[in-house]
Amino acid sequence: MRPPAHKPKGPRIFGRHCLRLDWTSASEHGGCICRTGSVVVSDTPKGIFPKSAHLLKHADFRRVYENGKRHFSGNMTVFYLHRAPLAPENTNTAAAELAAAEAARMEGCRIGFTVSRALGGAVERNRIRRRTREAVRQHYSRLAGVTMDVVINPRKSVLKADFAVLSQEVARAFAVIGQSARPGRKPPGSGSRKSEKPRLAKERD
């Protein structure tokens, strides 16, 4: 006699991979879950925000904070600074080739994230960072041809904000940055507030 059919409890099995699928999390983002178990919140290609476009160095973060402009929105503050192209220091062929390769690598917009410990524990900070990065990934193509360094300081409200709102705020910030990159154009919605000073936190991505 065959045993009665029953619904399996726990993780669902796909081949040799055991995945614990969080359908609630997926529905919150308005997306679906892929085979890797991660939430897919858009159909934007994954390569749209490559690792080479991530701002990582401490000195670069500080330079953007100290010399850049600011754009404010409800759930984040965006700092941005034009990055001058690199010029070769000598005419040596090998050195010139290395300088050209470095200049090519430095082209385009680099974006970093600062998520301080004041925003919560590690789980909360990681979720804030992931949601902000996904919004950036959706709109990174808007910055094509823009040579800028950008630092995004998300607020704790990013945890509960509707993702569509976060996406719109990033799109608006990128539009301001794109306008700022054009000579002779003063972008609306940018500027500085003395009451909000940038802090370089240890938590960066």
DOROVEX-982018 format. One record per residue: z, x, y of N, C-alpha, C in turn; residue in three letters. Coordinates in nm, 3 decimals. Layout:
REM DOROVEX-982018
[node [Z; X; Y]; [Z; X; Y]; [Z; X; Y]; "Ala"],
...
END
This chain:
REM DOROVEX-982018
[node [0.000; 0.083; -0.119]; [0.000; 0.000; 0.000]; [0.000; 0.087; 0.125]; "Met"],
[node [-0.086; 0.049; 0.219]; [-0.094; 0.126; 0.344]; [0.021; 0.087; 0.435]; "Arg"],
[node [0.082; 0.184; 0.502]; [0.192; 0.151; 0.595]; [0.140; 0.069; 0.711]; "Pro"],
[node [0.224; -0.017; 0.767]; [0.179; -0.100; 0.880]; [0.144; -0.014; 1.001]; "Pro"],
[node [0.038; -0.060; 1.069]; [-0.004; 0.012; 1.190]; [0.102; -0.003; 1.298]; "Ala"],
[node [0.124; 0.102; 1.371]; [0.221; 0.096; 1.479]; [0.170; 0.180; 1.596]; "His"],
[node [0.220; 0.151; 1.713]; [0.181; 0.224; 1.833]; [0.257; 0.355; 1.840]; "Lys"],
[node [0.187; 0.465; 1.853]; [0.258; 0.595; 1.863]; [0.332; 0.605; 1.994]; "Pro"],
[node [0.451; 0.663; 1.985]; [0.530; 0.685; 2.106]; [0.518; 0.831; 2.149]; "Lys"],
[node [0.540; 0.855; 2.278]; [0.536; 0.991; 2.328]; [0.397; 1.031; 2.372]; "Gly"],
[node [0.368; 1.161; 2.373]; [0.241; 1.212; 2.425]; [0.122; 1.165; 2.343]; "Pro"],
[node [0.009; 1.145; 2.406]; [-0.114; 1.114; 2.337]; [-0.182; 1.243; 2.294]; "Arg"],
[node [-0.253; 1.239; 2.182]; [-0.312; 1.359; 2.126]; [-0.463; 1.358; 2.147]; "Ile"],
[node [-0.518; 1.467; 2.204]; [-0.661; 1.486; 2.217]; [-0.697; 1.615; 2.144]; "Phe"],
[node [-0.749; 1.603; 2.020]; [-0.781; 1.724; 1.945]; [-0.654; 1.802; 1.916]; "Gly"],
[node [-0.656; 1.931; 1.953]; [-0.539; 2.015; 1.930]; [-0.445; 2.016; 2.049]; "Arg"],
[node [-0.478; 1.940; 2.155]; [-0.398; 1.945; 2.277]; [-0.306; 1.824; 2.284]; "His"],
[node [-0.181; 1.850; 2.305]; [-0.082; 1.743; 2.319]; [-0.053; 1.726; 2.467]; "Cys"],
[node [-0.091; 1.612; 2.523]; [-0.080; 1.592; 2.667]; [0.014; 1.477; 2.697]; "Leu"],
[node [0.105; 1.499; 2.788]; [0.190; 1.391; 2.834]; [0.128; 1.335; 2.961]; "Arg"],
[node [0.070; 1.217; 2.951]; [-0.007; 1.161; 3.061]; [0.080; 1.071; 3.148]; "Leu"],
[node [0.076; 1.095; 3.275]; [0.157; 1.019; 3.370]; [0.067; 0.919; 3.442]; "Asp"],
[node [0.052; 0.800; 3.384]; [-0.038; 0.701; 3.441]; [0.012; 0.649; 3.574]; "Trp"],
[node [0.145; 0.642; 3.591]; [0.201; 0.596; 3.718]; [0.162; 0.689; 3.831]; "Thr"],
[node [0.174; 0.820; 3.806]; [0.138; 0.918; 3.908]; [-0.009; 0.907; 3.945]; "Ser"],
[node [-0.093; 0.882; 3.844]; [-0.236; 0.870; 3.872]; [-0.265; 0.749; 3.958]; "Ala"],
[node [-0.201; 0.638; 3.929]; [-0.229; 0.516; 4.006]; [-0.180; 0.530; 4.149]; "Ser"],
[node [-0.075; 0.607; 4.171]; [-0.026; 0.629; 4.307]; [-0.132; 0.698; 4.392]; "Glu"],
[node [-0.207; 0.788; 4.331]; [-0.310; 0.863; 4.404]; [-0.444; 0.792; 4.404]; "His"],
[node [-0.454; 0.682; 4.331]; [-0.581; 0.613; 4.324]; [-0.684; 0.688; 4.244]; "Gly"],
[node [-0.641; 0.761; 4.142]; [-0.734; 0.842; 4.065]; [-0.716; 0.821; 3.917]; "Gly"],
[node [-0.758; 0.918; 3.837]; [-0.747; 0.910; 3.693]; [-0.694; 1.043; 3.641]; "Cys"],
[node [-0.677; 1.052; 3.509]; [-0.623; 1.172; 3.449]; [-0.729; 1.236; 3.361]; "Ile"],
[node [-0.748; 1.366; 3.377]; [-0.850; 1.435; 3.299]; [-0.790; 1.489; 3.170]; "Cys"],
[node [-0.872; 1.554; 3.089]; [-0.828; 1.602; 2.958]; [-0.718; 1.706; 2.968]; "Arg"],
[node [-0.710; 1.776; 3.079]; [-0.605; 1.878; 3.093]; [-0.472; 1.817; 3.128]; "Thr"],
[node [-0.467; 1.687; 3.151]; [-0.342; 1.622; 3.185]; [-0.315; 1.618; 3.333]; "Gly"],
[node [-0.401; 1.675; 3.415]; [-0.380; 1.677; 3.559]; [-0.440; 1.552; 3.622]; "Ser"],
[node [-0.384; 1.513; 3.736]; [-0.432; 1.394; 3.806]; [-0.554; 1.429; 3.889]; "Val"],
[node [-0.659; 1.352; 3.872]; [-0.780; 1.370; 3.950]; [-0.782; 1.262; 4.057]; "Val"],
[node [-0.772; 1.300; 4.184]; [-0.762; 1.202; 4.290]; [-0.892; 1.187; 4.366]; "Val"],
[node [-0.994; 1.262; 4.330]; [-1.123; 1.247; 4.393]; [-1.229; 1.306; 4.303]; "Ser"],
[node [-1.357; 1.279; 4.335]; [-1.466; 1.336; 4.257]; [-1.528; 1.456; 4.329]; "Asp"],
[node [-1.455; 1.513; 4.427]; [-1.503; 1.632; 4.497]; [-1.503; 1.750; 4.400]; "Thr"],
[node [-1.609; 1.832; 4.396]; [-1.611; 1.947; 4.305]; [-1.492; 2.040; 4.326]; "Pro"],
[node [-1.437; 2.093; 4.218]; [-1.318; 2.177; 4.227]; [-1.344; 2.306; 4.303]; "Lys"],
[node [-1.466; 2.356; 4.301]; [-1.496; 2.483; 4.365]; [-1.506; 2.476; 4.515]; "Gly"],
[node [-1.481; 2.359; 4.575]; [-1.500; 2.343; 4.718]; [-1.394; 2.419; 4.798]; "Ile"],
[node [-1.279; 2.452; 4.738]; [-1.175; 2.529; 4.806]; [-1.139; 2.647; 4.717]; "Phe"],
[node [-1.224; 2.750; 4.715]; [-1.204; 2.862; 4.622]; [-1.085; 2.950; 4.661]; "Pro"],
[node [-1.041; 3.031; 4.568]; [-0.929; 3.122; 4.593]; [-0.957; 3.217; 4.708]; "Lys"],
[node [-1.082; 3.255; 4.725]; [-1.118; 3.348; 4.832]; [-1.095; 3.286; 4.970]; "Ser"],
[node [-1.081; 3.153; 4.976]; [-1.059; 3.085; 5.104]; [-0.911; 3.062; 5.131]; "Ala"],
[node [-0.822; 3.115; 5.045]; [-0.678; 3.098; 5.065]; [-0.624; 3.211; 5.152]; "His"],
[node [-0.545; 3.176; 5.250]; [-0.477; 3.274; 5.335]; [-0.346; 3.311; 5.266]; "Leu"],
[node [-0.325; 3.441; 5.241]; [-0.213; 3.482; 5.158]; [-0.120; 3.585; 5.222]; "Leu"],
[node [-0.174; 3.671; 5.308]; [-0.096; 3.783; 5.359]; [0.003; 3.739; 5.467]; "Lys"],
[node [0.122; 3.797; 5.459]; [0.227; 3.767; 5.556]; [0.181; 3.797; 5.699]; "His"],
[node [0.114; 3.911; 5.717]; [0.068; 3.951; 5.851]; [-0.031; 3.851; 5.908]; "Ala"],
[node [-0.117; 3.794; 5.822]; [-0.214; 3.695; 5.870]; [-0.145; 3.566; 5.912]; "Asp"],
[node [-0.044; 3.523; 5.837]; [0.032; 3.404; 5.875]; [0.096; 3.426; 6.012]; "Phe"],
[node [0.161; 3.541; 6.029]; [0.231; 3.568; 6.155]; [0.132; 3.575; 6.272]; "Arg"],
[node [0.016; 3.633; 6.250]; [-0.084; 3.643; 6.356]; [-0.130; 3.504; 6.400]; "Arg"],
[node [-0.149; 3.413; 6.305]; [-0.190; 3.276; 6.339]; [-0.080; 3.205; 6.416]; "Val"],
[node [0.044; 3.222; 6.372]; [0.157; 3.158; 6.439]; [0.174; 3.208; 6.583]; "Tyr"],
[node [0.160; 3.337; 6.601]; [0.190; 3.397; 6.732]; [0.076; 3.381; 6.832]; "Glu"],
[node [-0.047; 3.376; 6.784]; [-0.162; 3.376; 6.875]; [-0.249; 3.252; 6.867]; "Asn"],
[node [-0.226; 3.168; 6.769]; [-0.315; 3.054; 6.748]; [-0.280; 2.931; 6.829]; "Gly"],
[node [-0.366; 2.829; 6.815]; [-0.343; 2.698; 6.876]; [-0.285; 2.604; 6.772]; "Lys"],
[node [-0.239; 2.486; 6.820]; [-0.176; 2.391; 6.729]; [-0.242; 2.254; 6.740]; "Arg"],
[node [-0.245; 2.188; 6.627]; [-0.288; 2.048; 6.623]; [-0.180; 1.969; 6.551]; "His"],
[node [-0.133; 1.861; 6.615]; [-0.023; 1.783; 6.560]; [-0.074; 1.651; 6.504]; "Phe"],
[node [-0.014; 1.610; 6.391]; [-0.040; 1.477; 6.337]; [0.090; 1.425; 6.276]; "Ser"],
[node [0.086; 1.306; 6.220]; [0.209; 1.243; 6.174]; [0.279; 1.316; 6.061]; "Gly"],
[node [0.203; 1.379; 5.970]; [0.263; 1.439; 5.851]; [0.250; 1.590; 5.842]; "Asn"],
[node [0.190; 1.651; 5.944]; [0.173; 1.797; 5.938]; [0.141; 1.854; 6.075]; "Met"],
[node [0.164; 1.984; 6.088]; [0.120; 2.060; 6.205]; [0.022; 2.166; 6.156]; "Thr"],
[node [-0.091; 2.178; 6.223]; [-0.195; 2.271; 6.181]; [-0.211; 2.379; 6.289]; "Val"],
[node [-0.195; 2.505; 6.252]; [-0.215; 2.619; 6.340]; [-0.349; 2.683; 6.305]; "Phe"],
[node [-0.424; 2.722; 6.407]; [-0.555; 2.783; 6.378]; [-0.587; 2.890; 6.481]; "Tyr"],
[node [-0.657; 2.994; 6.435]; [-0.689; 3.108; 6.519]; [-0.826; 3.163; 6.479]; "Leu"],
[node [-0.911; 3.186; 6.580]; [-1.042; 3.245; 6.553]; [-1.025; 3.386; 6.501]; "His"],
[node [-1.102; 3.423; 6.399]; [-1.094; 3.555; 6.340]; [-1.219; 3.633; 6.376]; "Arg"],
[node [-1.204; 3.743; 6.448]; [-1.318; 3.825; 6.490]; [-1.379; 3.893; 6.369]; "Ala"],
[node [-1.511; 3.904; 6.361]; [-1.575; 3.971; 6.247]; [-1.544; 4.119; 6.246]; "Pro"],
[node [-1.539; 4.176; 6.127]; [-1.510; 4.318; 6.113]; [-1.634; 4.401; 6.147]; "Leu"],
[node [-1.612; 4.515; 6.210]; [-1.722; 4.606; 6.243]; [-1.699; 4.739; 6.174]; "Ala"],
[node [-1.804; 4.803; 6.121]; [-1.786; 4.933; 6.054]; [-1.740; 5.039; 6.153]; "Pro"],
[node [-1.647; 5.125; 6.108]; [-1.591; 5.227; 6.195]; [-1.677; 5.352; 6.201]; "Glu"],
[node [-1.762; 5.377; 6.102]; [-1.847; 5.495; 6.104]; [-1.981; 5.462; 6.040]; "Asn"],
[node [-2.070; 5.561; 6.042]; [-2.206; 5.538; 5.992]; [-2.225; 5.587; 5.850]; "Thr"],
[node [-2.116; 5.635; 5.786]; [-2.125; 5.678; 5.647]; [-2.175; 5.563; 5.560]; "Asn"],
[node [-2.272; 5.590; 5.473]; [-2.336; 5.484; 5.396]; [-2.238; 5.408; 5.308]; "Thr"],
[node [-2.156; 5.482; 5.232]; [-2.062; 5.418; 5.141]; [-1.959; 5.336; 5.219]; "Ala"],
[node [-1.907; 5.394; 5.327]; [-1.808; 5.322; 5.408]; [-1.870; 5.199; 5.473]; "Ala"],
[node [-1.995; 5.212; 5.517]; [-2.062; 5.098; 5.580]; [-2.084; 4.985; 5.480]; "Ala"],
[node [-2.117; 5.020; 5.356]; [-2.136; 4.918; 5.253]; [-2.005; 4.847; 5.221]; "Glu"],
[node [-1.896; 4.925; 5.213]; [-1.766; 4.864; 5.189]; [-1.726; 4.772; 5.303]; "Leu"],
[node [-1.752; 4.818; 5.427]; [-1.719; 4.736; 5.544]; [-1.801; 4.609; 5.545]; "Ala"],
[node [-1.930; 4.618; 5.506]; [-2.015; 4.500; 5.501]; [-1.967; 4.402; 5.396]; "Ala"],
[node [-1.925; 4.455; 5.280]; [-1.873; 4.368; 5.174]; [-1.745; 4.298; 5.218]; "Ala"],
[node [-1.657; 4.373; 5.287]; [-1.533; 4.314; 5.336]; [-1.561; 4.210; 5.442]; "Glu"],
[node [-1.657; 4.238; 5.530]; [-1.693; 4.141; 5.633]; [-1.748; 4.013; 5.572]; "Ala"],
[node [-1.829; 4.027; 5.466]; [-1.882; 3.908; 5.398]; [-1.770; 3.828; 5.334]; "Ala"],
[node [-1.671; 3.899; 5.277]; [-1.558; 3.830; 5.215]; [-1.475; 3.756; 5.319]; "Arg"],
[node [-1.467; 3.811; 5.438]; [-1.384; 3.753; 5.544]; [-1.454; 3.641; 5.618]; "Met"],
[node [-1.582; 3.617; 5.590]; [-1.652; 3.509; 5.658]; [-1.597; 3.374; 5.612]; "Glu"],
[node [-1.612; 3.276; 5.699]; [-1.566; 3.143; 5.664]; [-1.422; 3.120; 5.705]; "Gly"],
[node [-1.372; 3.005; 5.669]; [-1.237; 2.964; 5.709]; [-1.138; 2.990; 5.595]; "Cys"],
[node [-1.027; 3.056; 5.628]; [-0.921; 3.079; 5.531]; [-0.802; 2.990; 5.566]; "Arg"],
[node [-0.743; 2.928; 5.466]; [-0.637; 2.831; 5.489]; [-0.515; 2.866; 5.405]; "Ile"],
[node [-0.397; 2.864; 5.470]; [-0.272; 2.886; 5.401]; [-0.176; 2.771; 5.425]; "Gly"],
[node [-0.073; 2.762; 5.342]; [0.025; 2.654; 5.351]; [0.165; 2.714; 5.359]; "Phe"],
[node [0.246; 2.660; 5.446]; [0.386; 2.702; 5.455]; [0.474; 2.581; 5.424]; "Thr"],
[node [0.546; 2.589; 5.313]; [0.634; 2.480; 5.271]; [0.774; 2.540; 5.260]; "Val"],
[node [0.856; 2.517; 5.360]; [0.987; 2.581; 5.365]; [1.087; 2.514; 5.272]; "Ser"],
[node [1.194; 2.583; 5.241]; [1.299; 2.530; 5.154]; [1.372; 2.412; 5.218]; "Arg"],
[node [1.359; 2.398; 5.349]; [1.423; 2.285; 5.417]; [1.362; 2.151; 5.375]; "Ala"],
[node [1.243; 2.154; 5.313]; [1.176; 2.030; 5.274]; [1.223; 1.977; 5.139]; "Leu"],
[node [1.306; 2.054; 5.069]; [1.357; 2.005; 4.941]; [1.359; 2.113; 4.835]; "Gly"],
[node [1.384; 2.068; 4.712]; [1.386; 2.159; 4.600]; [1.247; 2.203; 4.557]; "Gly"],
[node [1.242; 2.283; 4.452]; [1.115; 2.338; 4.407]; [1.016; 2.230; 4.366]; "Ala"],
[node [1.064; 2.125; 4.299]; [0.975; 2.018; 4.254]; [0.914; 1.945; 4.374]; "Val"],
[node [0.996; 1.915; 4.473]; [0.945; 1.846; 4.592]; [0.849; 1.933; 4.669]; "Glu"],
[node [0.883; 2.062; 4.685]; [0.795; 2.153; 4.760]; [0.659; 2.169; 4.690]; "Arg"],
[node [0.663; 2.178; 4.557]; [0.537; 2.191; 4.484]; [0.450; 2.067; 4.499]; "Asn"],
[node [0.513; 1.951; 4.498]; [0.437; 1.827; 4.514]; [0.377; 1.818; 4.655]; "Arg"],
[node [0.455; 1.857; 4.755]; [0.404; 1.860; 4.893]; [0.284; 1.953; 4.903]; "Ile"],
[node [0.297; 2.071; 4.842]; [0.189; 2.169; 4.848]; [0.064; 2.118; 4.776]; "Arg"],
[node [0.081; 2.056; 4.659]; [-0.034; 2.007; 4.584]; [-0.107; 1.896; 4.659]; "Arg"],
[node [-0.032; 1.803; 4.717]; [-0.096; 1.692; 4.787]; [-0.171; 1.742; 4.912]; "Arg"],
[node [-0.110; 1.836; 4.983]; [-0.176; 1.891; 5.102]; [-0.300; 1.969; 5.063]; "Thr"],
[node [-0.290; 2.048; 4.956]; [-0.405; 2.128; 4.912]; [-0.520; 2.038; 4.867]; "Arg"],
[node [-0.488; 1.927; 4.801]; [-0.594; 1.836; 4.757]; [-0.667; 1.774; 4.876]; "Glu"],
[node [-0.591; 1.738; 4.981]; [-0.654; 1.683; 5.101]; [-0.745; 1.788; 5.165]; "Ala"],
[node [-0.701; 1.913; 5.166]; [-0.784; 2.022; 5.219]; [-0.909; 2.038; 5.135]; "Val"],
[node [-0.895; 2.031; 5.003]; [-1.009; 2.048; 4.914]; [-1.117; 1.943; 4.940]; "Arg"],
[node [-1.074; 1.822; 4.971]; [-1.169; 1.714; 4.996]; [-1.254; 1.740; 5.120]; "Gln"],
[node [-1.197; 1.811; 5.219]; [-1.265; 1.822; 5.348]; [-1.300; 1.965; 5.387]; "His"],
[node [-1.280; 2.060; 5.296]; [-1.303; 2.200; 5.332]; [-1.447; 2.225; 5.374]; "Tyr"],
[node [-1.542; 2.152; 5.319]; [-1.683; 2.173; 5.354]; [-1.712; 2.144; 5.501]; "Ser"],
[node [-1.623; 2.071; 5.569]; [-1.640; 2.044; 5.711]; [-1.631; 2.172; 5.794]; "Arg"],
[node [-1.570; 2.277; 5.737]; [-1.549; 2.401; 5.810]; [-1.654; 2.506; 5.777]; "Leu"],
[node [-1.766; 2.464; 5.720]; [-1.874; 2.558; 5.687]; [-1.923; 2.628; 5.813]; "Ala"],
[node [-1.931; 2.760; 5.808]; [-1.976; 2.838; 5.923]; [-1.870; 2.865; 6.026]; "Gly"],
[node [-1.747; 2.817; 6.005]; [-1.637; 2.840; 6.100]; [-1.555; 2.959; 6.054]; "Val"],
[node [-1.539; 3.058; 6.141]; [-1.460; 3.177; 6.107]; [-1.322; 3.163; 6.170]; "Thr"],
[node [-1.231; 3.104; 6.095]; [-1.096; 3.076; 6.144]; [-0.994; 3.107; 6.036]; "Met"],
[node [-0.872; 3.137; 6.078]; [-0.757; 3.139; 5.989]; [-0.671; 3.018; 6.025]; "Asp"],
[node [-0.634; 2.941; 5.924]; [-0.562; 2.814; 5.946]; [-0.435; 2.816; 5.862]; "Val"],
[node [-0.324; 2.772; 5.922]; [-0.199; 2.755; 5.850]; [-0.153; 2.611; 5.867]; "Val"],
[node [-0.126; 2.543; 5.756]; [-0.082; 2.404; 5.760]; [0.066; 2.397; 5.725]; "Ile"],
[node [0.144; 2.337; 5.814]; [0.286; 2.313; 5.791]; [0.307; 2.165; 5.762]; "Asn"],
[node [0.310; 2.124; 5.636]; [0.334; 1.983; 5.605]; [0.479; 1.944; 5.629]; "Pro"],
[node [0.501; 1.817; 5.659]; [0.637; 1.765; 5.673]; [0.681; 1.698; 5.543]; "Arg"],
[node [0.807; 1.667; 5.534]; [0.860; 1.607; 5.411]; [0.799; 1.470; 5.386]; "Lys"],
[node [0.751; 1.404; 5.490]; [0.689; 1.273; 5.475]; [0.564; 1.277; 5.388]; "Ser"],
[node [0.508; 1.397; 5.365]; [0.391; 1.410; 5.278]; [0.423; 1.362; 5.136]; "Val"],
[node [0.550; 1.369; 5.096]; [0.589; 1.325; 4.963]; [0.557; 1.178; 4.938]; "Leu"],
[node [0.579; 1.093; 5.039]; [0.566; 0.949; 5.020]; [0.449; 0.888; 5.096]; "Lys"],
[node [0.384; 0.965; 5.179]; [0.273; 0.912; 5.259]; [0.156; 0.874; 5.169]; "Ala"],
[node [0.083; 0.771; 5.209]; [-0.038; 0.734; 5.136]; [-0.137; 0.850; 5.141]; "Asp"],
[node [-0.198; 0.882; 5.027]; [-0.287; 0.997; 5.025]; [-0.406; 0.980; 5.118]; "Phe"],
[node [-0.453; 0.857; 5.135]; [-0.566; 0.832; 5.225]; [-0.530; 0.872; 5.368]; "Ala"],
[node [-0.404; 0.851; 5.406]; [-0.358; 0.889; 5.540]; [-0.359; 1.042; 5.553]; "Val"],
[node [-0.308; 1.112; 5.451]; [-0.309; 1.258; 5.455]; [-0.451; 1.312; 5.464]; "Leu"],
[node [-0.540; 1.252; 5.389]; [-0.680; 1.295; 5.391]; [-0.741; 1.277; 5.530]; "Ser"],
[node [-0.711; 1.165; 5.594]; [-0.764; 1.141; 5.728]; [-0.707; 1.240; 5.829]; "Gln"],
[node [-0.579; 1.275; 5.816]; [-0.518; 1.370; 5.909]; [-0.582; 1.508; 5.894]; "Glu"],
[node [-0.608; 1.550; 5.771]; [-0.672; 1.680; 5.749]; [-0.814; 1.677; 5.804]; "Val"],
[node [-0.886; 1.567; 5.781]; [-1.024; 1.556; 5.832]; [-1.025; 1.565; 5.984]; "Ala"],
[node [-0.929; 1.500; 6.049]; [-0.921; 1.504; 6.195]; [-0.889; 1.646; 6.244]; "Arg"],
[node [-0.796; 1.712; 6.177]; [-0.760; 1.849; 6.214]; [-0.879; 1.943; 6.200]; "Ala"],
[node [-0.956; 1.926; 6.093]; [-1.073; 2.011; 6.072]; [-1.181; 1.983; 6.175]; "Phe"],
[node [-1.192; 1.858; 6.219]; [-1.287; 1.825; 6.324]; [-1.249; 1.896; 6.454]; "Ala"],
[node [-1.120; 1.898; 6.485]; [-1.071; 1.967; 6.605]; [-1.098; 2.118; 6.594]; "Val"],
[node [-1.073; 2.175; 6.476]; [-1.097; 2.318; 6.456]; [-1.245; 2.350; 6.469]; "Ile"],
[node [-1.329; 2.264; 6.413]; [-1.473; 2.285; 6.424]; [-1.521; 2.282; 6.567]; "Gly"],
[node [-1.467; 2.189; 6.648]; [-1.502; 2.183; 6.789]; [-1.453; 2.305; 6.863]; "Gln"],
[node [-1.335; 2.352; 6.827]; [-1.278; 2.469; 6.893]; [-1.362; 2.593; 6.869]; "Ser"],
[node [-1.431; 2.597; 6.755]; [-1.513; 2.714; 6.723]; [-1.640; 2.721; 6.806]; "Ala"],
[node [-1.677; 2.611; 6.871]; [-1.798; 2.611; 6.954]; [-1.764; 2.663; 7.092]; "Arg"],
[node [-1.838; 2.756; 7.145]; [-1.808; 2.812; 7.278]; [-1.821; 2.707; 7.387]; "Pro"],
[node [-1.726; 2.710; 7.481]; [-1.732; 2.621; 7.596]; [-1.686; 2.480; 7.568]; "Gly"],
[node [-1.631; 2.453; 7.448]; [-1.584; 2.319; 7.415]; [-1.433; 2.321; 7.398]; "Arg"],
[node [-1.364; 2.232; 7.466]; [-1.220; 2.220; 7.451]; [-1.191; 2.101; 7.360]; "Lys"],
[node [-1.138; 2.125; 7.241]; [-1.117; 2.017; 7.147]; [-1.005; 1.925; 7.190]; "Pro"],
[node [-1.019; 1.792; 7.173]; [-0.910; 1.701; 7.205]; [-0.802; 1.707; 7.097]; "Pro"],
[node [-0.680; 1.673; 7.135]; [-0.572; 1.664; 7.039]; [-0.509; 1.796; 7.001]; "Gly"],
[node [-0.546; 1.904; 7.068]; [-0.485; 2.033; 7.037]; [-0.401; 2.078; 7.154]; "Ser"],
[node [-0.323; 2.182; 7.132]; [-0.236; 2.231; 7.239]; [-0.107; 2.281; 7.179]; "Gly"],
[node [-0.003; 2.294; 7.261]; [0.124; 2.345; 7.211]; [0.238; 2.262; 7.267]; "Ser"],
[node [0.345; 2.260; 7.192]; [0.468; 2.195; 7.236]; [0.581; 2.295; 7.228]; "Arg"],
[node [0.650; 2.312; 7.335]; [0.759; 2.410; 7.337]; [0.872; 2.368; 7.244]; "Lys"],
[node [0.883; 2.235; 7.221]; [0.993; 2.186; 7.140]; [0.974; 2.214; 6.991]; "Ser"],
[node [0.853; 2.250; 6.950]; [0.827; 2.275; 6.809]; [0.775; 2.417; 6.790]; "Glu"],
[node [0.864; 2.507; 6.750]; [0.828; 2.647; 6.735]; [0.794; 2.674; 6.589]; "Lys"],
[node [0.690; 2.750; 6.565]; [0.653; 2.781; 6.426]; [0.752; 2.876; 6.363]; "Pro"],
[node [0.778; 2.852; 6.236]; [0.865; 2.941; 6.161]; [0.789; 2.988; 6.038]; "Arg"],
[node [0.794; 3.117; 6.012]; [0.725; 3.174; 5.898]; [0.818; 3.169; 5.779]; "Leu"],
[node [0.799; 3.074; 5.692]; [0.887; 3.057; 5.576]; [0.843; 3.147; 5.462]; "Ala"],
[node [0.930; 3.164; 5.366]; [0.899; 3.248; 5.251]; [0.809; 3.176; 5.153]; "Lys"],
[node [0.810; 3.041; 5.159]; [0.728; 2.965; 5.065]; [0.590; 2.949; 5.121]; "Glu"],
[node [0.493; 3.023; 5.068]; [0.354; 3.012; 5.113]; [0.264; 3.001; 4.992]; "Arg"],
[node [0.141; 2.955; 5.019]; [0.043; 2.948; 4.911]; [-0.089; 2.998; 4.964]; "Asp"],
END
